[in-house]
Amino acid sequence: MTTAFRLYRGLEIYPLVYPHRPTEPGFGHNYDEGFDAAVRIQASQEPSEPAGSLRSRVFGLVVDTPFSNAGDARRASIAYAERLIDACSPGETVLDMKS
């Protein structure tokens, strides 16, 4: 499986979507209770950089109720990442922001 990402203003956005209720050993996934989401924002790999030197951060989406489907969770995580990136002041990136 390949991980799809979106390139936005020179940063890679990776939506992270997972079931709201963790899967218990011996049982199948429980998608009926909805999905939670987070997003990883990563600097793009420059050809001259050594492997493993990329900076990234993960931000969780705080919502009142789980998303009803994985597509909504994915779209919300991408939109959240874009808002975080846009909110940075000039000369600062989301990777430098204080939590």
N, C-alpha and C positions, 0 to 999 in steps of 0.2 A: 504494500500500500504506500502510495506517495503522500506526503504531507503538502497540502495546498497552502500557499501563502499569498498575501497581497503585498505588493510593493507600494508604499505611500511615503512620499517626500523623502526618499532615500532610506527608509527603514522597512524591514520585513515584518509583516503582521501575520501571526499564526493564531487562528482561533482555536481554543481548547474547549471542547464540549464533552460533557460526561453526564451519566444518569444521576438524578437527584439523590436517589437511594443507592448506596454502594451495592454491588453484586455480592451476595453471600456465597461462600464455597458450596459447591454442589447444586447451585441454582442458576437459572438463566438470568439474563439482564431484565431489570424491571423498568421498562420505559413508560409504563402507565403513570408513574408519579412525576414525570417531566424531566427536564434537563437543567443543569447548572452550566455556567460558562466562565471562562477566564480568557485572557489573551496574552501571548508572549510577543513582545516587541524586541526586535533584534537588529543590530547594525548590519548592513549588507557586507558580504565578504569581499574584500579587495584581493586581487590576484597576488599581491606582494605580501599579504599577511600570512603568518603561519597558521596551520589548522589548529582549531581550539582556542583562538585568541579573540573570538567574537564576544562582544558585550550584549547582554540581553536582560530583560526584566519581565516578570510575570505579574499581571494585574488581574485580580478577581472582580467580577461584576457583582455588585451588591443589589439584589432585587428582592421585592417582597414575596413573590411567588415564583416557583420554578417555571421555566419556559415550557410550553406545551409540546414543542417539537424541536428537533435538533437544528433544523433550518433557521428557525427564529433565534435560537441561542447563538448560532454562528453569525448571523447578520448583526445581532446586537453586540457581539464581541468585536467585530470589525468596526462598527460605528463608534463604540466606546474608545477603541484604540485611536481612531482618527481624531476624536475630540481631545484626547490626551495629548496627541502630537500637536494639534493646532493650538492648544492652550499654552504651550511653552513660549517663554519670552525669547527674543532674538539672542542668539549666541548660546542658548541652552537647548538640550534635547531631553526627551522623555527619559532617556537612560541616565541622565544626571539629576533628575528631580528627586527631592527628598520625599520620603513616604509620608 
